[in-house]
C-alpha cells in the first residue's frame, strides 16, 4: 500500500508508466511538469524575513499554473476581489448549457476552436432571448465559465452562465426581470444548439477542424452530414440551477466555479495497488457521495484531458459587463440598481487581501509573535541542491 495522497504524488510515482502508454501534447506536458514541481526546489525559493527579530524562513515557489491543485486558492481570491467592483444590485440566474457526447471526439481534437464556439453560441443565445420583448426586452450582464469534466473525471464540456435578473433597455433604463428565469430552458437549449451547429458547419466548410483517431471518419463529408443530422435530432441537455438573491451570494458562488479544476487533492482517498481511489458525487443516484477507483495511468489520462489550450480564456463576460461596457453600461446599471461605489464592494490591495485570507497569519512571526514578516526583495533564487 502507498501513502500517495496528492495529485502531485501520483504524477511523480506513475509518470514513467503513463509515458509508456500515452503521449502528452506540449500544453499537457507543461502543466504536468508545473504540477509535479510545484513548491519544490526545482522552482526555486523566496525568503521571508522578520523586520523585528531577524527570523528567516525559506519557502519554495509555487508554479501558479491554473490547473494546479496547490495554486488555486489565492488566484480565486484575487479574481473575487477584482469582481467586487463589478456587481449589480439585483439577483442572478444560473444556467448550464452542455454539448452532447456525440461531439466528444471532435471537441477533444479541436479544443480551442470548439470551446470558443461554445462561448459564442451560449452568449449569443442568451443575449438574443433576453433582448426579445417576449422575455425581458433588455440586455443583461452575463458571466460565462467553461468546465470540461464530470465528477468521474470523464469528458463533459459545459458552460456555466450567470445572468442578471434584469438589464438595460435600448433607452438605457433598468428593467427588472420576472422572479423566475424568464426563458424556457428548452428554447434556450435549441437556440444554443442552432448557433453552435452553424459555427461547426462553417468551420468544417472552411477547413478549420482536425480529424484523426475516433473522429477521422468525419473527414468524409457524408459521414459528417450524418453526424450533423443526428445532432439536430437530439435534445442538448441544459438546466437551471438555484438563483442568487444578492451580490454577495453571486460573488461567493462564482468564486467556487471560476477557479475549479477537474479534481482536487481533498477528493483523493488513497492510492493502492496502482489504483487511485477518490470521492465523487453520483448525480444519477440522488447526488450520493461515493468512492470510485481508476488505474493510476487512466487517472492521469483523464486529468490531462482537461488541460486547456495555452492562453485560452475560460472566464468571459458579455452584455452589460463585457469588457468594452465596464466603464459605461456597467456603471450605469450599478447606479440604477443603487450599488455604485458601495463601500461593501471596495477592491482590496494585495496586502489587504493576503491579510484577509490568512487572518494576519501571513505576517505573524513565529518567534517574536509580531506582524512584521515580509518577503525579501530579490529575484527568484535557486537552492544549491548539488
ABEGO torsion letter per residue (X at the ends): XBABABAAAAAAAAAAAAAAABBBBAAAAAAAAAAAABGBAAAEBBBBBBAAAGBBBBBBBBAGBAABAAAAAAAAAAAAAAAAAABBBBBBBBBBBBBBAAAAAAAAABAAAAAAAAAAAAAAAAAAAAABAAAAGBBBBBBBBBBABBAAGBBBBBBBBBBBBEBBBAAGBBBBBBABBABBAAAAAAAAAAAAAAAAAAAAAAGABBBBEAAAAAABAAAAAAAAAAAAABBBBBBBBBBBABAAAAAAAAAAAAABBABBAAABABBBGGBBBBBBBBAABGGBBBBBBBBAAAAAAAAAAABBBBGBBABBBBEAABAAAAABAAAAAAAAAGABGBAAABBBBAAAAAAAAAGGAAABBAAAGBBABBBBBBBBBBBBAX
